[in-house]
Every structure is written in C-alpha cells, then in structure tokens.
Amino acid sequence: METIQLRHTNDMHSHFGPWPKIKRFLLRKAPANTTVFRFDIGDAIDRLHPLTDATLGKANVAIMNEAKYDAVTIGNNEGLVMPHQDLNHLYDQADFSVLLANMVDGKTKTLPAWAKPYQIFESQAGTKIAVLGMTAPYQETYQTLDWYPEDPEEMLDHYLPEMQQKADITVLLSHLGLPVDQDLAKKYPIDVILGAHTHHVLPNGELDNGTWLAAAGRYGDYVGEVTLEVDDQHQVQEVSVVAHKTAELPAEPGDAEITEDIAQEGIEMESTEMVTTYPAEISPDQQTDDCLKALQDFYQIPVAVCSSGLFLMNLPAGPKSRYDFLKDMPHTIQPMLLTIKGRDLKAWLAEYDQKAEKLRTERIKGSGFRGSVFGEMKMTGLAKDEFNQYTYMGRDIVDDEDYQVATLDHYRWLDFFSMLDEAPAKIALDVFLREMMADYYQKQEEGAVTITV
C-alpha cells in the first residue's frame, strides 16, 4: 500500500494574508510512503492587489514557485484581466505546469504555447495519475481577446479515454464551478475533481457517482487535501477529503511581515509610476460625471451611462499615480459599446427608474466590482421629455431601431438588467475603467479630449 496526497488551493484572488500558513501546509513533510502533489485550480491572481497589478500577475507566479506547485489551471482572473500577449507571457518563469484543455489561441488555432491539456505524474511506488485542467468557457468575453473556449464535455470525451489508458488515477482541475463539477461526476468516470470558480467549500468532500469532489473556498480561507490509499496494483482503496481552515493552522513569527512586504512592494511600484496630473482634487461625484465624458471620448459617441458607486475616494490634487487610480477604482470593469433595440433601451431605463432608490444603497459584489454599493446611474444623451418619456439625443426612442450607448460591461453581468444579456456589445477587454479614466484626465490636461455629439 502507498499514500498519495493531493494538496490544493483555489480562488486565492491575490489575498496574500494567509499565504505563509498555506505555503507551510503545502510544503510540510509527508509521512513515510507518501507522495505529495500540489495543485492550484485558478484565480490565483487578482489585479485589485497592487503587486499583481504592477506585474500583471508575474509576481504571483514567482510566489507560487516558492510552494513547489506541480501544476495549475487558469481561472477567469488569469484569462480575462490582461491583454492576449500578456497572458501569453504570464507563466514564462513558472516552475510548474499549466494544464488547460479547453482553450484555443486564436492566433495559432491550437492550445496556448504555455499550456498542455493534461499531464501524467508518477508516485514513488509507480502509480500514475493523469491530471487534466479546464476553465470556465466564457465564450463572448474570451473571444474578444482572441481566445476560444471549448466545451468541457467535448474535451473530456476526447482526452479522458486516452488518460485512462495511460494512468491508474484520473484527476480534473476544474475552474468550472460546483454545479458543472456535479454534472460531470454523473457523466464521466473521473476519480477526483478539484473544484473552484464558485468559491464553494466542501469540508469533507462530496462523493458523487464514484467521483470525489473537493474544493477550498476562496481567498485562502481554506487549503485542501485529498488523501488516496492505493494498493500494490495501483488501485484506490480509500479516499479522505479535508478542507483545512487556514485560520486554525499554526502561525509563526514574521508571517505578518511577509504579507506586508508583498503589499508594500506593489504599493511602491505603483506609487512611483505617475500616470497623469490634475490641479484640483476630484470627488467621486465629479469622477462619475467625468466617466461619462471619458466614455464619450473613448467610443466617440454622444450617449453614455455609468453609476456613481464605481468611485471610492477622492483623487488627490496634483500628480496622480497608478496606485491612486487602483485604490479609487480597483474593479476589473471595462468599457463597453452597447447596441440595443429601442424597446430594450426603454425597458432598461424603466427598470432602472423602478429600482433607482434601492440601487443607491444596494450592496453588490462580483461581476468585476470591488466597491460597496451600486449608487446612482448617471446619463448623458438620454433625458426625459415633458411627457416623462426618455429620449435619445432629444428624439423619441423607436422600438425597432438600434441605438448605441457607451457604458461599462459591469451592467451586462449584473442580475438587475436582464434585457442587456443578449444585446450586441463590444467590450474593450484590454482596458480597465481606471486606465480609461487616467487616459481621459491626461488628455484633458493636454487639451486633447474630443467628443463627437
């Protein structure tokens, strides 16, 4: 008999506070006759952290190297928060494999050069473990960045028989979410699915149709461990799954200093990079108005919409650093040019009017948002006439006509406005809100802002 341990993390989102404890857990000495493999299941990075933002995730990869991961897969925070070319170089210095079966690079029409669909690892006693990685296939957004996700089931149909022929145990690194994992477990003979994406915790795992599911929550609150007892014929005889609470792991002197140093390094890098200057302090209310102008300028159309809750603090007078904009607008939210039928535009505005009072103080999270409340929706080019009906540039909105609105992708992903789900949209996935705003203020200082009306 031998023991194989799969130690795993997921959805860390650049929360480095628990990292010293997690690193020690991942590296702790294994018992005799035990082989340890270490995996991360995606969303290790998040550009709300200054060091991640400053290095486009490469600092995260360097930190992960210290924990001797064997393999990782990507989450949407690796795949969707940086330009195509930067993702192509995220793992240049990685000491671990990147497993990603369901993504095609639009430029090469093949799997990314930095990834492979699966890898076979071998234990000390010769047991072979085939590990495959997949990520959530956001079709619309990934294609904007010239990545083309593929259906997870089609990939399992293709790769799983091959993996089963070559290995004794099959493992899926799944950044697909718990409902998908549960569905796959019912359809495919996978031994272990290490899950992520939906931030779920399975304290002692979940056995579904012979497949063990495991997951370790989010933000490093947990670290996972799957223990497999394997006989001399390399067959699994017993499985135990535990999601360990990181808060209950032993601390050591210096842990706080390690995490503070990580944060301070990023702050120093971003604080020394000045991106614009502006003579006066800019309040959140003024930023909301400026956001409308920045959207008009970015897309060169006269109609724009944004909400006040996006702006968290005053921007200081004088020179403004990259870190100032990160603190004020930490969101992974991007400009979006929406093309919408008149009837849907009227329905959107009517729904907002109905919910406006509630939305001013409505606490929200997710969809790239890193603030607290939605706030008030501001508009330019859209107004009410004397009959209390919305107009578009002073004209009646006609049901069957198409209208363009410069806005933010945030509103497309929220549950508040369902009519936006299917409207054609072009999202500038290589530009964050804070980058668009910094560029607008710089152009304003230079007198280079032009808005088509």
N, C-alpha and C positions, 0 to 999 in steps of 0.2 A: 504493500500500500504506500501511496505517497499523498502529500497535500499540496494543492495549488491554490494560491490566494490571488484574487483579482482586487487590487486596491484602486479606488476610482473617485474622481471628483467631477463636478459638472456645474455649469452656470455660475462660475465664480464672479463674473462681471467686474473684474479688477478690484474686488474687495479684498485688499491685502491684510486687513486686520487679523484674520485667523491664520494667515499663511504660515508663520513659524510653527504653529502646532500641527498644521496639516502636513507640512514638509517633513517634520519629525515622524509623523504617523506613516507617511508613505515610505520613508527610509528606514523605519525601525527594523531591527534584526529579525529575521524569520526563524521560527522554530526549526529544529532538525528535520531533515527530509521534506522540506517545504520550499517550493519555488514561488516567487512573487513576481507578478506583472502589474504594471501601473499604467492607468489609462485616464485620459480626460475626455469628456463627452461634449465639449463645445461651449461656446460663450464664455471662454476664459477671459476674454478681453472686453472692455467697455470704455469708450472714449470719454466718459464722464470723469475718469481719473486723469490727472494732468500728465503723468508719466506715459500712460497708454496713448493719450492724445498726441503728446510731443514726439513719440517714437513710432506712431502708427502700429502699436502692438508689439514691436520688436523687443521692447524691454520685458514684456510679459513672457515672450518665448525664452529669453535669457534666464528669467527667474524660474520658469518651468524646467529648464535644463538642470537646475540645481537639484530637483526632486527625482531625476532619473526616470521620467516617464518613458514607457516603451512605445506608446502610440497614442494619438489623439484623433478625434474628428472635429470638424468645424461646426459652429453654430451660426445663426444669422448675424451675430455681432462680429464674427470674423468675416463673414461673406458679404455683408451689405453696408459696412460703415467706412469703406475706403475704396478709392478707385481701383479698377481692374489690375493695373500694373503694380500697385502697392500690395494687393493681396498676393500677386504672383511672387513677391519677394518677402512676404511676412515670415516664412519659415526657412529662409536662407541659412540661418545659423542654428537651426533646431537639431538637437541630438536625438530626436525621436522621430518615428514615422508618422505621417499624416495619412489617415485612411478615409477615403471619400469615394464611394462607388457611384453616387447618383448626381454627378455634376460634370458637365462638358464645357470646356473653354471654347467660346465662340470663335476665337481667332484660329485655333488649331483643329477644332472639331473632334478633339479627343479629351480624355481625362486631363486635369491640370498636371503640368510637369512636376509639381511639388507633391503630388498625392498618388496613391495607388488604392485600388478598391479594397483589397484585403491583404493580410499578411499571416503567415503561419509561424507561430512561436513554439518552441520546444522546451519542455520541463527538464529538470535534472535527470529524471527517470525515463525520458524519451516520449512522454505524452505530447502529442501535437495538438495545438489549439489554433484554430483558424479564426481570425478576428476581422470583421468587416465593419466599415463605418459609413453612416448615411446622415444627411442633414435635412431639415425641413425644406421642401421644394417650393419656395415662394416663386411661382412662375413669372408673374408680371415684373416684380422688382428685380429679380436676378437678371432677367433678360435685358433690362435697361442697362445693366453693367456688362453685358455680353457674356454672361454665364447662363447655361441652360440646364436647369434641374431635370432629372429623370425620375420616373415613378418608382418608389421604393419596392413595390411588389414585383415590378418587371426586373429590377436589379436582383432581387432575391431569387426569382425564377432562373435568372442567368447564372448567378455566382454560387448559390447555395449547394447545388448538386456537386459542383467542382470542389468546393470546400469540404464537403462530407467525404468525398473520395480520398482527399489528401490528409485529412486530420481526424482526430478522435473526438474533439470537442469543438463546437461552434459558438462563437460569441458575436453579438451585434452591439456596436457602439452607436446608439440611436439618439440623435438630436431631432427626433420626430414628435415627441410628446407622448404622454401616457395613453390616451385613447388609441393612438396608432400602434403603440407597442402591444397593447392588449389584443388588438385585432390581428396583428402579425403573429402573436403567440398562438392564436387559434388556428392559423392557416399554415404555419411553417414549423418544421421540427428543429428549432433553434434551442440550444441548451441554456444560454444565458443572454438576456438583453439588459445591458447597462443603459439606463434611460436619462433623459434631460429635456430641456426646452420648456416644459410646462411647470418647472420648478417644484415638482412633486417629491415627497419624501415617502419612501417605503421602509419603515423602521426595521422590519424583519423580512422584507421582500414580499413577493407575491408569486405563487405558483399557479400558472395558467396553462392547462393542457400539456403539462410536462415541461414547460419553459419557465425558468425562474426570471422574474423581473426584479431589478434593483435600481435605486435612484437615491441621490443625496441632496435633494432640495435645491438651495440657491445660496449664493453669497458666502460660501464656505461655512455655513451653519452646521453642515454635516460633512463627513467623509465616509465613503462607502467601502465595504469589504465583503467579498463573496469568497467563501471557502469551499473548495471542492475536494472531497476524499475520493481518490482514484485507485482502482485495483491494479494488479500486475498486468492485466490485459488492457489497461488504459481506459477502462470504463468507469464512469462516475457512479459511485455507490451512495454518496451522501452529500448534501448541499446545505450550507447555512449562510444566511444573508443578514448583515447588520449595517445600519446607517448610524455611525457613531456621532453623538453630539460633540461638536468641536469645543464648546464651552466646558465640557467635562473632561477634556484631555488636559494633561499636566502642562502648566505654563513654566517658563524658565526666565531667569533674569535676562533682560536685554530684548525680550520679544517686542515690547512697545517701541524701543528704539529702532528696531529693524523696520517695522512698518512705517514709522515716522520718517526714517531716512528715504524709504521708497517714495513716499508722498512728497517730501521736500525736494528730492532730485527733480521730480516732474515740475513742481512749482517754480523752481529756479530756472529750469529750461524754458518754460513758457513765459515767465515774468520778464525775461531779458529779451524776448522777441516782440518788439513793438510793431503793431500792425496798422495803426492809424493814430491820428491825433484830432482833438476837437476841443475848442476853447472852454466850453461850459460842461458842467455835469449834466448827464442825460438821465431823466427819471424813467421808470417803467412805462408811465403813460405816454411820454414823448417817444420812447422806443416803439410802442405799439403803432403810433402814427407814422414813425419813420419806417417801420416794417412794411406798411402799405406802399410807401414811396419806393422802398428797395425792391419790392415785388414788381411794381410797375416798371421800374428801370431794368430789372433782371430779364423780364419777359417782353418788355416794350409793348405792353397793352395797358389800357387805362383803368381796368376794373380789377380790384384786389380785395382780399379778405384775410384777416388774421385776428387772433384773440390775445387779450391782454395778459393772461396767465403765463405766457411764454417767457416773460421778462421778470427776473427775480430780484434785481437790485439796481441801484443807480450805477451808471458807468461814470468813472471819475473824470474830472476835468483834465485837460491836457493830454499827454501821450497815453495810449491805451494798449496794453499788452495782450498777447494771445490768452494769457491766463485770466485777464479781466473779462474777456468775452466768454471763456469757458465757465467761469463762476456764474455769470449772468444768464447764459444760455447753454446749459450742459446737455441739451437734448440731442438725440440723433434724428432730428427732424429736417426735412429737406424741401426746397421749393417745388411746387407742382403747378403745372399749367393744365387746368381742367377744362374740358369741352363738354358742355352739358345742355341737354334739351331744355327749352323754356319751361315746360311743365315741371321738370325735375328741379330746375333752379327755383321756381316759385315754391315748390314743396319744401326744398331745403330751407329757404328763408322763412317760410311759415312755421316750420318745425323749430327753427331757432327762436323765433318770436315767442312761441309757446313755452320754450324751455329756458328762455333768457334769464329770468330771475333766479331759477335754480342753478343754472350754469355759472353764475357769478361766483358762487361759493362751492360749487361741486368739486369735491376732491377726486382726482383721477390719477391713474398710473398706467404705465405701459404705452404701447404704440410709439415708442421712442421718446416719450415725455419724461422729463426728470424734474418737474416742478411740483406744485401742490394742487392748485385749483385751475379750472378751465378759464374763468374770468369772463370778460365782456368781449363779444365779437365786434370788431370794427370793420368798416367797409368804405371803399371809395369807388365811385361809379355806379353804385347801387343805392337807390333812395326811394322814399315813398312819396307818391303824388297826393293831390288834395283828396283823393278817394281812398287813401290809406293802402294803395296798391304799389308794390315795388316796380320800379322802372330800371332799365339798363341804359346808362348814359342818357337819361332823360326820356327814353322811349318805352312804350309798352312792351312787356315781355310776351312774345308769341310762343305758344305751346310747342309747335313743331320746328321752330328754328333752333339752330345751335348757337350757344353763347360761350365765350371764353372768360375764365376767371383765373387770375394769378393768385395762388394761395399756397398752402403747405400740405404735405402728404399726411400729416397728423390727423386731419379731419376725415380722411378716407378710411383710416383704420379704426376709428372710434365707432362704438355702437350707437352713438347719438344720431347719426345722419345716414340711414341705410340707403337712401337714394344716390349716394355718392359711390357706392360699391362698384357699380357697373359702368359709370360714366368714363369715357375715354380720358386718359390722363398721361401726361409726360412728366416724369419725376426726375429732377436733377440729382441723381444719386451720388454724384461726386462733389456735391456742395452741401454743407450743413447750414442751418439757419444762421449760426454765429458767423460763419465765413461770408455769407451773403451780406449780413449787416455790416461787418467790418469793411468789406469792399465798398459798400454804399457810403459809409462815413468818409472813407478815404477819397472816393470820387467827389463827394460833396466838398471836401476841403480843397480839392484841386479844381473845382468848378466844372467837373466832367459829367455830372449827372444829366441824363436826358430821358425824358418820359414822353412817350407818344400818347396824345389824347385825341 
